[in-house]
Amino acid sequence: MFHGSVVALVTPFNEDFSIDFDAYGRLIDFQIEHGTHGIVPCGCTGEAATLAHDEQKQIIKYAVERIEGRVPVIAGTGSNNTAEAIGLTAYAKEVGADGSLLITPYYNKPTREGQIAHYTTIAQQVDIPIMLYNVPGRTGIKMDPDTIAELSQTSNIVSIKEACGSVDQVTQIRSLCDINIMSGDDPLTLPMMAVGASGVVSVAANVVPEKVAAMCNEFDNRNLEAAQAIHYELTPLFKALFIQSNPLPVKAVLAQMGMIKNVLRLPLTPLPADQLKAIQPVLDKVGIGSILTAN
């Protein structure tokens, strides 16, 4: 289930900041039609931090029903409150999600023992495949490889999204255990796959799903030269999509593509027009310009 290009899907909003489910359905269909291997609703790219729990539940349920088993749904159900994470994860299982993405508890910065207790408690109470999410840039705390190895001994903790920005972190994890590893950094997807990762939970796949999926497919098919070519083609885009906090740039690009409205919930604000203009040559070079023309 955890392999290839799994998109960390944005959450589209209307001008009144309500969820735009019509646009969300179009995004889902666009992803599946262009080869994406899985979909994550309500992750960091999906602005989960400003979604009410009832809204998260609505989105997860909608995604499961819209996708209809065509690709796996890995629902973002993490929290820095273990009880809340249990509730969201249990709901995701109830409505048919295939797995759960659980971010390391943020702000309260638990110790190694707290991290282990947090994840194992959720795993014991909700029997669903769990993908850990290690992203110290957002949470202020890192899960060490030995912690991840210990957590992998819990039967339904089966994967980790690694967003430490370190290939060595993946190497250390792989040397300690056989947990499935997914890159959480688009620029490091191919290097991480070279040392044992199975794919990526991708921001860039929001706008170029077929290219990110093709890179993963080429690597899996042992066509390293072809995978490298796509990696180098997409590298400027990977950088462009992080010129400001994610998901400001990717939402601006999707809006320019006619897929969504460029609306974010405060405290996030839209990408300034001059910055979107600055990355336009990169978008044109990877073929998004032709998508804009077609729409």
Buried (B, 14 or more C-beta within 10 A) or exposed (E): BBBBBBBBBBBBBBEEEEBBBEBBBBBBEBBBEBBBBBBBBBBBBBBBEBBEBEBBBBBBBBBBEBBEEBBBBBBBBBBBEBEEBBBBBBBBBEBBBBBBBBBBBBEEEBEEEBBBEBBBBBBEBBEBBBBBBBBBEBBEBBBBBEBBBBBBEBEBBBBBBBBBEBBEBBBBBBEBBEBBBBBBBBBBBBBBBBBBBBBBBBBBBBBBBBBBBBBBBBBBEEBBEBBBBBBEBBBBBBBBBBBBBBBBBBBBBBBBBEBBBBBBEEEBEBBEEEBBEEBBEBBEEBBBBEBBEEE
